[in-house]
């Protein structure tokens, strides 16, 4: 079966392809978890950071306001923690007077208030002053009036379902000595089937006081456990799991605030069921009051890529910041924050929760929640799909196939362009998936493998194959036409100087009467004559793809079929012989013009199996053909004078061209052969007056 050119190219570059594919194998091992390459993950993250900055929406989101406990607020109302009475006033101002749609605290109120003096009154205790009968009654009255936690809880309850209290997952079951009051989870512990969950689990949840949970929602505020190896927060969980009994799944502060603002039902889980694999979480489904179903795609771990916004506004902030002092002092007009979603956080020194992010080196933690919330409101939720690993494998395989194709084309420029286009195409494809479907797909492994494979491919071509090409040119440049040397240089592995058996067609072209000419011509004139004749004959041999074996005095020996395989070697040799005969009149006309003698020739052609290769001694070698077929071609050339024809071909050559017009000259007995050889001449070459002298 005939192989195509690219297939032959693949077979001829086995080692080169193997070296090229080494980075691809490393990439496949990394994707499959057999080999960890930290640089791949870092590059993936940096590419995603650049894409996020390129496509993130610009400008301040007017729907979200951050009430900031900043330095002016602390100067006005004292150090943190503030009394719960002041936080109650802040809550009432935001939910009632300002009519915020939802209010979320990026902080945890896990301990009772200690700043109101109620603890001191309790320490006085009843019965301490028995002489004063009214002391105990007054003490009880004043203690009942000092209930800051109750005030805060009542302010929260006055806005049912619109306030979200923060909670914090802790890695120690004791919660570092802080009491835990886990509120009911948003989903029960059995919401996911066994083996299906990859949602992070935590031994303890530090939540706000139980009184504050009445009438409010709870959302965990942890984002740092989703930061990358470089500490940059790129992803955020929407769900996390409490391992301690009774367990269950809790929603993040951003998701709880989104539900409070849109009044949607608790999420349901959408799972993907693959063949032979445990189901994986793919999305959260929320039912809106109008019956619409809101789908939030998530990764198998319940997380999303934070949909950051770009800088916007005169102060270069993505969200509007309002000082808590302005709110508590009533500087805002009533309804100034109507229908806004308010997040309460801190930026004052000692309180600030700064995070490294792709858009800023130090971003307040509350703003990370705001970015997630903004993306949920927009329906812009970048996420890693469940088929990300399969996509990475497919990308690597595709890059490998394209690099193999570039190698098979045997063109360094084509291979470089194909490799570069493959890497660029992968970047553009991933960019399209991100813009159209919010899909965050891995690409660094395929890109690094493609670039490394391309560099190795080019290096192999430069340092290994270019050396082979130069050696090939040195070996065959003196025998083979330049165009064939170029073809051979593209596949140097296919050619060798070692002796081998080949079926060739051999040509001997001899000038008649050369001895007489040499005796009666000056050496310089003879040299010029031979130079002109052999140059023209060699041009014709080269034109037909022949290999010039040697010049022997007045004789030229050439053959076809080696080192380049030519299935039409006999036809090429016959056409070359006919063109040499046809070129004689023009040559002799120039000789007449310069007072030089005319030249007559005889050509012998024969085909057969010969040994061809680099023959000679340790001192001198040449690429030549030897064998009985070569000897017979030389003898046939001598018969041209006998039969007065310019070309005599053996029967083996004629057998390769049965449809060509031949005229049989007869049968001759050749020394060393038991039977005679039938000889022929091409009908179109019978011009004895031009070519042969008896």
Secondary structure, 3 states (H helix, E strand, C coil): CCCCHHHHHHHHCHHHHHHHHHHHHHHHHHHCCCCCCHHHHHHHHHHHHHHHHHHCCECCEEEEEEEEECHHHHHHHCCCCCCHHHHHHHHHHHHHHCCCCEEEECCCCCCCCCCCCHHHHHHHCCCCCCCCCCHHHHHHHHHHHCCHHHHHHHHHHCCCCCEEEEEEEECCCCHHHCCCCCCCCCECHHHCCCCCCCCCEECEEECCCHHHHCCCEEEECCCHHHECCCCEECEEECEEEECCCCCEEEEEHHHHHHHHHHCCCCCEEEEECCCCCCCEEEEEEEECCCCCEEEEECCCCCEEECCCCECCCCCCCCEEEEEHHHHHCCCCCCCCCCCCEEEEEECCCCCCCEEEECCCCCEEHHHHHHHHHHHHHHCCCCECCCCHHHHHHHHHHHHHHHHHHHHHCCCHHHHHHHHHHHHHHHHHHHHHHHHHHCECCCCHHHHHHHHHHHHHHHHHHHHHHHHHHHHHHHHHCCCECHHHHHHHHHCHHHCCCCCEEEEEEEEEEEECCHHHHHHHCCHHHHHHHHHHHHHHHHHHHHHCCCEEEEEECCEEEEEECCCCCCCCHHHHHHHHHHHHHHHHHHHHHHHHHCCCCCCCEEEEEEEEEEEEEEEECCCCEEEEEECHHHHHHHHHHHCHHHHCCCEEEEHHHHHHCCCCCEEEEEEECCCCCCCCEEEEEEHHHCCHHHHCCC
